[in-house]
Amino acid sequence: MPSAQNRYRVLEHASLDWDENSLPVSSEFDDVYFSKASGLEETRYVFLQHNQLPERWQSFPFSPDNAFTIAETGFGTGLNFLCAWQAFLQHAPSDARLHFISVEKYPLRQDDLARSLSLWPELAPLAELLIQAYPLPVPGIHRRHFDHGRVQLTLLQGDATELFSALEARVDAWFLDGFAPAKNPEMWTPELFQAIRRLSDHHTSVATFTAAGIVRHGLKAAGFEIRKTKGFGRKRHMVCGELILENDLPVQSAPAPDAPEITPLPLATPWQQTPWFCPLAQLSNASGPANGKKAQQPHCAVIGAGIAGSTTAHRLASQGYRVTLIEQHQPGQGGSGNRQGVLYIKLGTEPSAHSRFYLAGFEFSRHYLNQYASADTSTTEDGLWKNCGVLQLATSEKEQKRQQSFLQRNEFPEQLLQGVSPDQASDIAGTRLEHSGLYFPGAGWARPAELCHHFSQHPNIELKTGTFVDQLRQTDQSWQLLDSAGNIITEADQVVIACAASASHFAQTAWLPTKSIRGQTTYLQTNTQTPILKSVICHEGYIAPATDQTLCLGASFNLRDDDTGLRESDQRHNLQLLQQAMPDFYQDLQDSHTDITTLDGKTGFRCASPDYVPLAGPVPVYEHYLEHYDRLRHDATRIPQAEPAYYPGLWLNTGHGSRGLASAPLCAEVLSAYIGNNPQPLERDLLNALQPSRFIIRGLMRGRL
């Protein structure tokens, strides 16, 4: 069996016993999840009261780029999250936002979570939302939105030290929970406290139910000033405190005579091997206007209203930014303009950064799109999103062997994906299929153009259509967006370039290596005898279930081809792919007299990057990289310790190719986190994999620049 590092795996669920009062107890750690006296009151006393949260929320300087962030060790039943959420709604201003980060190595099963939270009827409305959004037991970072984005949960599933070390965030208050140190000493390590220190800032508070020496000394070594105080219920003591910085160095306290030996924790940086990705530079040099001044309601401009631009604009607007969304045509009329867009991914046999990103994006999009399953549409019979499942058929011997190896090597929750035989695939699709495949039951299809229009309707968004941005001009105060006549279209503190291949039009981004790929889809008008598909089927092409009396199938793939018209040859190509992969269905189309001869469909242009991973992050100063990382041209192992340079407040979100539904919503989340100084929804190495500057560095290392 391959090691956990080079295969996908399912996390082990928590094994629970239930005591005589129906309270959950961990079988593995022989410890309770919350106080037998009253878990709800314990949370309020230990974590809310001793972090002084209700009082702090009333005076906290909330703004679009300043939410309040809580981080927790040990998500468990989610009780602490629900208590914090409830208290936030009661005590914080109505426009305030809360981020709650938590980590869990042994997640509860969904039914165990529901049973545990049923003990607290007063939390039932919030608990039901959490249960519905609860992630599958897949390692990594999972982001969920509640209350229209006002409250966000970032659930880290896996080892606490590993995931906190990979996280980019700034924490205002810590809930140190989890099983008692005596029961679970593996979690309470010096490395964990170093990660806690890295994520904290001056006056970050901490509270924990335990007064164990390993916790007190770990916090002191990390620079926290702590004090023991009365514990909850029968517990004699608990600990609370805050981080106090002197000259940006942690305060070191002398250990007690009986304390274990603790090495003072250095403020280590993991960026010495990749200085060109340093997040501190991103946040300090790239997240605001050139002079550092901030408006009361910061203004963001987003160029391009396809799926990348519209999701970014909507996310920023939900954070409280004033957004101008600028589109040369109409929302969703470019590469996002197909009648149906399919949410699908193709994972590599091993979990590369590429595959891990798309798996994270797929899971995020599944939950993101589910809220639009029943959205009203005035001209269509379906909502904006259909969760009908997606089949990926192995139509060649090579693909069949790849899928077999993939399934043998890895493990996934069956709610995420499963291998299916030809008979099982036929039952799922509602038509006879000759090939085995992979089935994604939570996937489906969406209406991209309608989604783009829907996202653009947020009250904080001003949509400007029929408007072409010709150049970007940086001033001391902001960015000016100019048309081809030199007139100012708008001025903004932040600009996100999300206009697909046209992103390279500007002087600041002319170096971009993206490519435009022509694709033509085919539309077939159905009749009452046309066979009915029950799921999306992907092969060398794809076909989606009919909607509005139309079947959509595709798609051609033409590099270096800018023809915008419909071509008979591409229609024949799409139909030939369908006939080869699904001969019985194709014959049924002919037998039902479905018209397959009339030329109908749409031509669009995908924007792809050389490594087929999107570009989402700050725009680097190209000339700075060439000058300061020139040494890489001659020796890629000699790493210059030079800081990167970015254009302040200028960002990219492009290169989504044919999988924008799986990547664009998560990339919008990444950009809104950069701009708003919020916790990131991805591990650091995946953020690096999205950085636009990666192509400059690769070009230097390979001697191409």
URPEFEN-V84625 format. One record per pair of residues at least 6 apart in sequence whose ideal C-beta (glycine too) atoms are under 8 Angstrom apart, sorted by the first residue. I is the first residue (numbers start at 1). J is the second residue. Records with the same first field share a line. If there is no record, write none. Layout:
I=J + J
This chain:
1=7
2=350 + 409
6=350 + 351
7=350 + 351 + 409 + 410 + 411
8=138 + 347 + 351 + 359 + 410 + 411 + 412
9=139 + 410 + 411
10=137 + 138 + 411 + 412 + 413
11=105 + 106 + 107 + 137 + 138 + 139 + 157 + 158
12=106 + 137
13=106 + 107 + 108 + 109 + 112 + 137
14=26 + 28 + 106 + 107 + 108 + 109 + 112
15=26 + 27 + 28 + 106
16=24 + 25 + 26 + 27 + 108 + 112
17=24 + 25 + 26 + 27
18=24 + 25 + 115
19=25 + 36
21=36
22=115 + 119
23=32 + 33 + 34 + 36 + 39 + 119
24=32 + 33 + 77 + 108 + 112 + 115 + 116
25=31 + 32 + 33
26=32 + 33 + 106 + 179
28=106
29=179 + 183 + 184
30=183
31=179 + 180 + 183 + 184
33=39 + 76 + 77 + 79 + 116
34=40 + 42 + 43 + 76 + 77 + 79
35=41 + 42 + 232 + 233
37=232 + 233 + 234
38=233
39=79 + 119 + 120
40=79 + 83 + 120 + 122 + 123
41=232
42=209 + 232 + 233
43=79 + 80 + 83
44=83 + 87
45=232
46=207 + 208 + 209 + 231 + 232 + 238
47=53 + 80 + 83 + 84 + 175 + 177 + 207
48=54 + 83 + 84 + 87
50=207 + 229 + 238 + 240
51=70 + 173 + 174 + 175 + 205 + 206 + 207 + 240
52=205
53=70 + 84 + 87 + 88 + 91 + 173
54=87 + 90 + 91
56=68 + 172 + 173
57=68 + 88 + 91 + 92 + 93 + 96
58=91 + 92 + 93
60=66 + 68 + 92 + 96 + 172
62=68 + 92 + 93 + 95 + 96 + 97
63=294 + 296 + 298 + 320
64=297 + 298 + 316 + 319 + 320 + 321 + 676
65=287 + 294 + 298 + 319 + 675 + 676 + 677
66=676 + 677
67=96 + 97 + 98 + 99 + 319 + 676 + 678
68=88 + 92 + 96 + 97 + 98 + 99 + 172 + 173
69=98 + 99 + 100 + 101 + 169 + 170 + 171 + 172 + 173 + 678 + 679
70=84 + 98 + 99 + 100 + 101 + 171 + 172 + 173 + 174 + 175
71=100 + 101 + 102 + 164 + 169 + 171 + 173 + 174 + 175 + 196 + 199
72=80 + 81 + 100 + 101 + 102 + 103 + 174 + 175 + 176 + 177
73=102 + 103 + 160 + 174 + 175 + 176 + 177 + 178 + 187 + 192
74=102 + 103 + 104 + 160 + 177 + 178 + 179
75=81 + 102 + 103 + 104 + 107 + 155
76=104 + 108 + 177 + 178
77=108 + 113 + 116 + 117
78=113 + 117 + 127 + 130
79=116 + 117 + 120 + 123
80=102 + 175 + 177
81=100 + 102 + 130 + 153
82=117 + 120 + 123 + 126 + 127 + 130
83=123
84=98 + 100 + 175
85=98 + 100 + 126 + 146 + 151
86=122 + 123 + 126
88=96 + 98 + 151
89=147
92=98
95=320
96=150
97=149 + 150 + 151 + 152 + 319 + 320
98=150 + 151 + 152
99=152 + 154 + 169 + 678 + 679
100=151 + 152 + 153 + 154
101=154 + 156 + 167 + 169 + 171 + 679
102=153 + 154 + 155 + 156 + 175
103=155 + 156 + 157 + 158 + 160 + 163 + 164
104=155 + 156 + 157
105=157 + 158 + 159 + 160 + 187
107=135 + 137 + 157
108=116
110=131 + 134
113=130 + 131 + 134
114=127 + 131
117=123 + 124 + 127 + 130 + 131
118=124 + 127
120=127
126=146
129=146
130=146 + 153
133=144 + 146 + 153 + 367
135=142 + 144 + 155 + 157 + 363
136=363 + 413 + 415 + 416
137=157 + 413
138=157 + 359 + 363 + 412 + 413 + 416
139=157 + 158
140=156 + 157 + 158 + 356 + 359 + 360 + 683
141=154 + 155 + 156 + 157 + 163 + 167 + 360 + 680 + 681 + 682 + 683
142=154 + 155 + 156 + 157 + 363 + 364
143=152 + 153 + 154 + 155 + 364 + 666 + 669 + 681
144=152 + 153 + 154 + 155 + 367
145=151 + 152 + 368
146=152 + 153
148=318
149=315 + 318 + 319
152=678 + 679
154=169 + 679 + 681
156=163 + 164 + 167
157=163
160=178 + 187 + 192 + 195
161=187 + 189 + 191 + 192 + 195
163=683
164=192 + 195 + 196 + 199
165=191 + 194 + 195 + 198 + 270
166=683 + 684 + 685
167=195 + 199 + 679 + 680 + 683 + 684
168=279 + 673 + 679 + 680 + 684 + 687
169=199 + 678 + 679 + 680
170=199 + 200 + 201 + 677 + 679
171=196 + 199 + 200 + 201 + 204
172=201 + 204 + 205
173=204 + 205 + 206 + 207
174=196 + 200 + 204 + 205 + 206 + 207 + 208
175=207 + 208
176=206 + 207 + 208 + 209 + 210 + 215
177=208 + 209
178=184 + 187
179=187
180=210 + 212
181=187 + 188 + 210 + 212 + 214 + 215
182=212
185=214
188=212 + 214 + 215 + 218
189=218
190=218 + 221 + 262 + 263 + 265
192=218
193=218 + 219 + 221 + 222 + 265
194=222 + 265 + 266 + 268
196=206 + 219 + 222
197=222 + 223 + 243 + 250 + 265 + 267
198=267
200=222 + 243
201=243 + 245
202=243 + 244 + 245
203=242 + 243 + 244
204=242 + 243
205=240 + 241 + 242 + 243
206=219 + 224 + 226 + 239 + 240 + 241 + 242 + 243
207=238 + 239 + 240
208=215 + 238 + 239 + 240
209=231 + 232 + 235 + 238
210=238 + 239
211=228 + 231 + 236 + 237 + 238 + 239
213=256 + 258 + 259 + 260
214=260
215=239
216=226 + 228 + 239
217=255 + 256 + 259 + 260 + 262
218=262
219=226 + 239 + 241
220=226 + 251 + 252 + 253 + 255
221=250 + 252 + 253 + 262 + 263 + 264 + 265
222=243 + 250 + 265
223=243 + 244 + 245 + 249 + 250 + 251 + 252 + 265
224=241 + 242 + 243 + 244
225=241 + 242 + 243 + 244 + 251
226=239 + 240 + 241
227=239 + 240 + 241
228=237 + 238 + 239
229=237 + 238 + 239 + 240
230=236 + 237 + 238
231=237 + 238
232=238
243=250
244=251
245=251
248=267
249=267
250=264 + 265 + 267
252=264
255=261 + 262
269=278
270=684
271=277 + 278 + 279 + 280
272=639 + 641
273=639
274=639 + 688
275=639 + 640 + 641 + 642 + 643 + 644
276=620 + 625 + 629 + 644 + 693 + 696 + 697
277=644 + 687 + 688 + 691 + 693
278=643 + 644
279=684 + 687
281=643 + 644 + 645 + 646
282=617 + 618 + 644 + 646 + 674
283=674 + 677
285=618 + 644 + 645 + 646 + 648
286=618 + 646 + 647 + 648 + 649 + 650 + 651 + 674
287=648 + 649 + 674 + 675 + 677
288=294 + 493 + 494 + 648 + 649
289=476 + 477 + 478 + 479 + 493 + 648 + 649
290=474 + 475 + 476 + 477 + 648 + 649
291=476 + 477
293=477
294=493
295=493
297=320 + 321 + 322
298=321 + 322 + 493 + 494
299=321 + 322 + 323 + 324 + 478 + 490 + 491 + 492 + 493 + 494
300=313 + 316 + 321 + 322 + 323 + 324 + 492 + 493 + 494 + 495 + 496 + 675
301=323 + 324 + 325 + 326 + 479 + 481 + 490 + 492 + 494 + 495 + 496
302=309 + 312 + 313 + 316 + 323 + 324 + 325 + 326 + 495 + 496 + 498
303=309 + 326 + 469 + 481 + 495 + 496 + 497 + 498 + 499
304=326 + 327 + 334 + 497 + 498 + 499 + 500 + 502 + 503 + 654
305=313 + 325 + 326 + 327 + 330 + 331 + 332 + 452 + 456 + 463 + 465
306=331 + 332 + 334 + 335 + 336 + 448 + 452 + 498 + 499 + 500 + 660
307=332 + 336 + 341 + 448 + 451 + 452 + 656 + 660 + 661 + 664
308=336 + 498 + 500 + 614 + 653 + 654 + 656 + 660 + 664 + 667 + 668
309=325 + 327 + 452 + 496 + 498 + 499 + 653
310=325 + 331 + 332 + 336 + 451 + 452 + 453 + 455 + 456
311=455 + 664 + 665 + 667 + 668
312=496 + 498 + 653 + 667 + 668 + 671 + 672
313=323 + 325 + 455 + 456 + 458 + 461 + 496
314=455 + 456 + 458 + 461 + 668
315=668 + 669 + 671 + 672
316=323 + 496 + 671 + 672 + 675 + 676
317=323 + 458 + 459 + 460 + 461
318=458 + 460
319=672 + 676 + 678
320=460
321=460 + 494 + 675 + 676
322=460 + 462
323=458 + 460 + 461 + 462
324=461 + 462 + 464 + 490 + 492
325=331 + 456 + 461 + 462 + 463 + 464
326=464 + 467 + 469 + 481 + 489 + 490
327=333 + 463 + 464 + 465 + 466 + 467
328=466 + 467 + 468 + 499 + 502
329=465 + 466
330=465
331=449 + 452 + 453 + 455 + 456 + 463 + 465
332=448 + 449 + 450 + 451 + 452 + 453
333=449
334=500 + 604 + 605
335=500 + 604 + 605 + 606 + 607 + 660
336=448 + 449 + 452 + 604 + 660
337=448 + 449 + 602 + 604
338=448 + 449 + 521 + 552 + 554 + 602 + 604
339=447 + 521 + 523 + 547 + 548 + 550 + 552 + 602
340=445 + 446 + 447 + 448 + 544 + 547 + 552
341=445 + 446 + 447 + 448 + 660 + 661
342=390 + 443 + 444 + 445 + 536 + 538 + 542 + 544 + 661
343=362 + 365 + 366 + 369 + 390 + 443 + 444 + 445 + 446 + 661 + 662
344=362 + 390 + 392 + 440 + 443 + 536 + 538 + 542 + 659 + 662
345=358 + 359 + 361 + 362 + 440 + 659 + 662
346=358 + 392
347=355 + 358 + 359 + 406
348=354 + 355
349=402 + 405 + 406 + 409 + 410
350=409
351=359
353=613 + 685 + 686 + 689
354=611 + 612 + 613 + 689
356=686
357=613 + 663 + 666 + 682 + 686 + 689 + 690
358=659 + 662 + 663
360=666 + 681 + 682 + 686
361=662 + 663 + 665 + 666 + 667
362=440 + 443 + 662
363=416
364=665 + 666 + 669 + 681
365=661 + 662 + 665 + 666
366=387 + 442 + 443
368=665
369=384 + 385 + 387 + 444 + 446 + 661 + 665
370=385 + 387
372=383 + 384 + 385 + 446 + 451 + 454
373=383 + 384 + 385 + 386 + 387
374=383
375=383 + 384 + 385 + 454
376=383
377=383 + 384 + 447 + 450
380=447 + 450 + 547 + 548
381=547 + 548
382=447 + 547 + 548
384=446 + 447 + 450 + 451 + 454
385=444 + 445 + 446 + 447 + 451
386=444 + 445 + 446 + 545 + 547
387=442 + 443 + 444
388=444 + 445 + 534 + 535 + 536 + 545
389=428 + 439 + 440 + 441 + 442 + 443 + 444 + 534 + 535 + 536
390=439 + 440 + 443 + 444 + 535 + 536 + 537 + 538
391=420 + 425 + 428 + 429 + 433 + 437 + 438 + 439 + 440 + 535 + 536 + 537 + 538
392=403 + 437 + 438 + 439 + 440 + 538 + 539
393=425 + 433 + 435 + 436 + 437 + 537 + 538 + 539 + 581
394=400 + 402 + 403 + 435 + 436 + 437 + 438
395=435 + 539 + 540 + 580 + 581
400=435 + 436
403=419 + 436 + 437 + 438
406=438
407=419 + 438
412=418
414=441
415=441 + 442
416=440 + 441 + 442
417=438 + 439 + 440 + 441
418=438 + 439 + 441
419=436 + 437 + 438 + 439
420=428 + 436 + 437 + 438 + 439
421=436
422=433 + 434 + 435 + 436
424=439
425=433 + 435 + 436 + 437 + 439
426=432 + 433
428=439 + 534 + 535
429=533 + 534 + 535 + 537
430=531 + 532 + 533 + 534 + 535
431=531 + 533 + 582 + 584 + 585 + 588
432=584 + 585
433=537 + 582 + 584
434=583 + 584
435=539 + 581
443=536
444=536
445=536 + 544 + 545
446=661
448=660 + 661
456=463
464=489 + 490
467=483 + 489
468=483 + 484
469=481 + 482 + 483 + 489 + 499
470=482 + 483 + 484 + 505
471=481 + 482 + 506 + 507
472=479 + 480 + 481 + 482 + 495 + 506 + 507 + 508 + 650
473=479 + 480 + 482
474=480 + 647 + 648 + 650
475=491
477=491
478=491 + 492 + 493 + 649
479=491 + 492 + 493 + 494 + 495 + 649 + 650
480=488 + 490 + 491
481=488 + 489 + 490 + 491 + 492 + 495
482=488 + 489
483=489
492=649
493=649
494=649 + 650 + 651 + 675
495=649 + 650 + 651
496=651 + 652 + 653 + 671 + 675
497=503 + 506 + 509 + 619 + 650 + 651 + 652 + 653 + 654
498=652 + 653 + 654
499=505 + 654
500=514 + 516 + 605 + 606 + 607 + 654
501=514 + 515 + 516 + 605 + 607 + 654
503=509 + 512 + 514 + 607 + 615 + 652 + 654
504=510 + 511 + 512 + 514
508=619 + 622 + 647 + 650
509=619 + 652
511=622 + 696
512=615 + 652 + 654 + 692 + 695
513=609 + 610 + 695 + 699
514=607 + 608 + 609 + 615 + 654 + 655
515=559 + 607 + 608 + 609 + 610
516=562 + 605 + 606 + 607
517=557 + 558 + 559 + 605 + 606 + 607 + 608 + 657
518=556 + 557 + 558 + 559 + 561 + 562 + 563 + 603 + 604 + 605 + 606
519=554 + 555 + 556 + 557 + 558 + 603 + 604 + 605 + 606 + 658
520=554 + 555 + 556 + 558 + 566 + 567 + 570 + 571 + 574 + 601 + 602 + 603 + 604
521=552 + 553 + 554 + 555 + 574 + 601 + 602 + 604
522=552 + 553 + 554 + 570 + 571 + 574 + 575 + 600 + 601
523=550 + 551 + 552 + 600 + 601 + 602
524=550 + 551 + 553 + 589 + 594 + 595 + 596 + 600
525=549 + 550 + 594 + 595 + 598 + 600
526=546 + 549 + 550 + 551 + 594
527=592 + 593 + 594
529=591 + 592 + 593 + 594
530=546 + 551 + 589 + 592 + 594
531=585 + 588 + 589 + 592
532=545 + 546
533=543 + 544 + 545 + 546 + 551 + 585
534=545
535=545
536=542 + 543 + 544 + 545
537=543 + 581 + 582
539=577 + 578 + 580 + 581 + 582
540=577 + 580 + 581
541=553 + 554 + 555 + 574 + 577 + 578 + 581
542=553 + 554 + 555
543=551 + 552 + 553 + 578 + 582 + 585
544=551 + 552 + 553
551=594
553=574 + 575 + 577 + 578
554=574 + 601
555=574 + 658
556=570 + 573 + 574
558=570
562=605
563=603
564=603
565=603
566=599 + 600 + 601 + 602 + 603
568=599
570=601
571=599 + 601
574=601
575=586 + 596
578=585 + 586
579=586
589=596
590=596
606=656 + 657 + 658
607=654 + 655 + 656 + 657
608=655 + 657 + 658
609=615 + 655 + 657 + 695
610=695
612=657
613=655 + 689 + 690
614=653 + 654 + 655 + 656 + 657 + 663 + 664 + 667 + 690
615=652 + 653 + 654 + 655 + 690 + 691 + 692 + 695
616=652 + 653 + 667 + 670 + 671 + 690 + 692
617=651 + 652 + 670 + 671 + 674 + 687 + 690 + 691 + 692 + 693
618=646 + 647 + 650 + 651 + 652 + 674 + 691 + 692 + 693
619=646 + 647 + 650 + 651 + 652 + 692
620=644 + 645 + 646 + 647 + 692 + 693 + 696
621=645 + 646 + 647
622=696
624=644 + 645
625=644 + 645 + 693 + 696 + 697 + 700
626=696 + 700 + 705
628=640 + 642 + 645
629=640 + 642 + 696 + 697 + 700
630=640 + 700
631=638 + 640
632=638 + 639 + 640 + 697 + 700 + 701
633=700 + 701 + 703 + 705
636=701
644=693
651=671 + 674 + 675
652=692
653=664 + 667 + 668 + 671
656=663 + 664 + 667
666=681 + 682
667=690
669=681
670=680 + 681 + 682 + 687 + 690
672=678
673=679 + 680 + 681
674=680
680=687
682=690
688=694
696=705
698=704
699=705
